[in-house]
Amino acid sequence: MPLPARFSRNLHRFCRNRRGSTAVEFALVAPLFFGLLFAIIEVAMIFFAGQVLETVTQDSARMILTGQAQMANFTQVQFKNFVCSRINVLFDCANGVYIDVRSYQSDQFGSVNIAAPIDSGGNFLPAMQYSPGTAGQIVVVRLFYQWPLFVTKLGFNPANLNNNKRLLTATAAFMNEPF
């Protein structure tokens, strides 16, 4: 059989053969599939961590709301230790959790002024205070955590800070009870 005829017959047989088509199709689709899967997992972890931070903020703020922190003369370090005792699984509390507690003299929530802790360059500004206030004062308790991101190299980037991190924030605003 001449070479062109043999080549034509082999090419025709190669085109009809479908044994490896599934592997080739999977190789084309797999990077997109796994990229999407990892992005979904990343977002789920961000939401879960945010919810944990919200829950801990509400529980810890109750100590100030009811006057227990004021009566025990909690310092900023003692209050952070109290918060850290409730948040030890997902977060590196010693190095990563920032706590901001501010009280306001007015009894109107409209007088509360909360500044964003991120500057225009994407840097976190940790200007934290600890002022739990007295009975009847408005208090705002905020917890911050710089959550590290891993899937940002695949084109999905929920970071709002430099260095591929997302600032998780939880806030509780309330008026102290009489104590």
C-alpha positions in Angstrom: 0.0 0.0 0.0 1.4 3.4 -0.9 2.4 5.8 1.8 -0.3 8.4 1.1 -3.0 5.8 1.2 -1.7 4.3 4.5 -1.5 7.8 6.0 -5.0 8.6 4.9 -6.3 5.3 6.4 -4.5 5.8 9.7 -5.7 9.4 9.9 -9.3 8.3 9.3 -9.0 5.6 11.9 -7.5 8.1 14.4 -10.4 10.5 13.8 -13.0 7.8 14.5 -11.4 6.6 17.7 -13.1 8.1 20.7 -11.3 6.2 23.5 -9.3 9.2 24.9 -11.8 12.0 24.2 -13.2 12.0 27.8 -9.7 12.4 29.2 -8.9 15.3 26.8 -12.3 17.0 27.6 -11.7 16.7 31.3 -8.2 18.1 30.9 -9.7 21.1 29.3 -12.5 21.6 31.8 -10.6 20.6 35.0 -8.7 23.8 35.7 -11.9 25.9 35.5 -13.8 23.4 37.6 -11.2 23.3 40.3 -10.6 27.1 40.2 -14.4 27.6 40.8 -14.5 24.9 43.5 -11.6 26.5 45.4 -13.2 30.0 45.1 -16.4 28.7 46.5 -14.6 27.1 49.4 -12.7 30.3 50.0 -15.9 32.4 50.1 -17.6 29.9 52.4 -14.7 30.1 54.8 -14.8 33.9 54.8 -18.5 33.9 55.5 -18.1 31.2 58.3 -15.2 33.1 59.9 -17.2 36.4 59.7 -20.2 34.7 61.4 -17.9 33.3 64.2 -16.5 36.8 64.7 -20.0 38.3 64.8 -21.1 35.8 67.5 -18.0 36.4 69.6 -18.5 40.1 69.3 -22.1 39.9 70.5 -21.2 37.6 73.4 -18.2 39.8 74.5 -20.2 43.0 74.1 -22.7 41.7 76.6 -20.0 41.9 79.3 -19.8 45.7 78.7 -23.5 46.1 78.1 -24.4 44.7 81.5 -21.5 46.5 83.3 -19.6 43.3 84.2 -16.4 44.5 82.5 -16.6 47.9 84.2 -17.3 46.5 87.6 -14.3 44.1 87.3 -12.2 47.0 86.1 -11.2 45.2 82.9 -8.3 46.6 81.0 -7.9 46.4 77.3 -5.7 43.3 77.7 -8.1 41.6 80.1 -11.0 42.2 77.7 -9.0 40.9 74.8 -8.1 37.8 76.8 -11.9 37.4 77.5 -12.6 37.6 73.8 -9.7 35.3 72.9 -11.1 32.6 75.3 -14.1 32.4 73.0 -12.4 32.6 69.6 -9.6 30.1 69.8 -10.4 27.7 66.9 -10.4 29.7 63.6 -8.3 32.7 64.5 -4.8 33.5 65.8 -6.1 35.7 68.5 -2.8 36.8 70.1 -1.4 38.3 66.8 -4.4 38.9 64.6 -7.6 40.0 66.5 -7.9 43.7 67.1 -10.5 45.1 69.5 -11.9 48.6 69.4 -14.3 49.7 72.2 -15.5 53.3 72.1 -18.1 55.1 74.3 -20.1 58.2 73.4 -21.5 60.8 75.8 -24.7 61.4 73.9 -27.8 59.3 74.2 -28.4 59.6 70.5 -27.0 56.9 68.1 -26.7 59.6 65.4 -23.8 61.0 67.3 -21.7 57.9 66.8 -18.9 58.3 64.3 -17.2 55.2 63.1 -14.2 55.6 60.8 -13.2 52.9 58.3 -10.0 51.2 59.5 -8.6 50.9 56.0 -6.8 53.7 54.2 -6.8 54.4 50.5 -3.7 52.3 50.0 -5.3 49.2 51.4 -3.5 49.3 54.7 -5.1 48.4 58.0 -5.0 51.2 60.5 -5.1 49.6 64.0 -5.9 52.7 66.0 -7.7 50.7 68.7 -9.2 52.2 71.9 -10.8 50.7 75.0 -13.4 52.9 76.6 -16.3 50.7 77.9 -18.2 53.8 79.2 -20.6 54.1 82.1 -24.3 53.4 82.6 -26.5 54.9 79.9 -23.7 55.7 77.5 -23.6 54.4 73.9 -20.9 52.0 73.2 -19.6 50.5 70.0 -17.5 47.3 70.1 -15.7 46.3 67.0 -13.5 43.2 66.3 -11.2 43.0 63.4 -9.3 40.1 61.9 -7.0 40.1 58.8 -8.1 36.8 57.1 -5.4 35.4 54.7 -6.6 34.5 51.2 -5.3 31.6 49.1 -7.2 31.5 45.8 -6.4 35.0 44.7 -3.9 33.8 42.1 -6.7 32.2 40.1 -8.3 35.5 39.1 -10.8 35.7 42.1 -9.7 38.2 44.6 -12.0 39.2 47.5 -9.1 41.0 49.3 -9.6 44.5 50.6 -6.2 44.7 52.2 -2.7 44.5 50.9 -0.8 41.2 51.0 -3.9 39.1 49.9 -5.9 39.6 53.1 -9.5 40.4 53.8 -10.4 42.5 56.8 -13.2 40.8 58.7 -15.2 43.2 60.9 -17.9 42.6 63.5 -19.7 45.4 65.3 -22.0 45.7 68.2 -23.6 49.0 69.1 -25.7 49.4 72.2 -26.5 51.6 75.2 -25.1 50.4 78.5 -27.7 49.2 81.0 -27.9 51.0 84.4 -25.5 49.2 86.7 
